[in-house]
Amino acid sequence: MGLNPGASDHVHEQIFKDIVFDNVHEDAMLNIYDPPTSWANPTDCGNFPCTAPQNVVLRFTGTTYTGSTVPSFTDADF
């Protein structure tokens, strides 16, 4: 999965069904990164880059967490 190279400010909803996380620590669940400073557009926002990578919707349904390492949250929280 990644950003749309032609429209970095439009991130599609990601839908995950019946995913099994086996021995996955909560710190390894997601990586929502900071936008590159090169995305700053002085005309629109000054030196403030587009924050589109942080505007995401991830929908998980029917998720199962197994193993000895599990996140501290559940489907209802995620």
N, C-alpha and C positions, 0 to 999 in steps of 0.2 A: 504494500500500500504506500502511496505517496501523494504528494500534492500535484495538482494539475499544473503543468509547466506553463500553460498559456493563461492561467487565471489563478494565481497563488492566493487570492483573497476569497476564493470559492472552494470550500472543502465539503465534499459530499458526506452525508451521513453514512456511517459504517455499521452494518448489521451483522451480528454474530449469533448463530443459533446452535444450541447443544454443543458448546465448546467444552472440552475437558482440560483443565489446568492441573497437571500432575507434577507435584513437587516444585511449584513456582512461587517464589517469594513475592510479596506485594510490590517491592521495589523494582521488580523485573516485569511487571504487568504492562506498563505503557512507557513510551518515551515521546513526550510532547515537547518539541525543541523550541528554543528561542529563534526568532527569525534572524537571518544574516543581516549585518549592518549595511550591506550593499543594497538592501531593499529600500533603504531610506530614500524618499522622494522629496527633495527640498521644496518643490512647488506645492505639493499637497500637505505634507506633514512636518516640514523642517527635517531635522535629523532623526526623527522617530520612524523606525522601519515598520512595515506592515506586520500586524500580529496575527495574520490568518492561521498560521500553524497552531495557534493556541485556541482557535475558535472551532472546536470539533464536537461532534455528537457521535458517541459510540454506544450502540444499543446491544446489550447482551441479554439473551433469554435462554433459559434452560441450561445455564452454566453449571458445571460440576467441578468441585475442587477436591482433589485426592492427594494422597501421599502424606509424608511426615512434615512437609513444609507447605503451609496453606496461608493465603492472605487473611488478614484480620477482619475483612469485610465480606459481605455476601452479595448475591445477585441484586438484592433490594437496595444495597448501597452503591453498587457499581454502575 
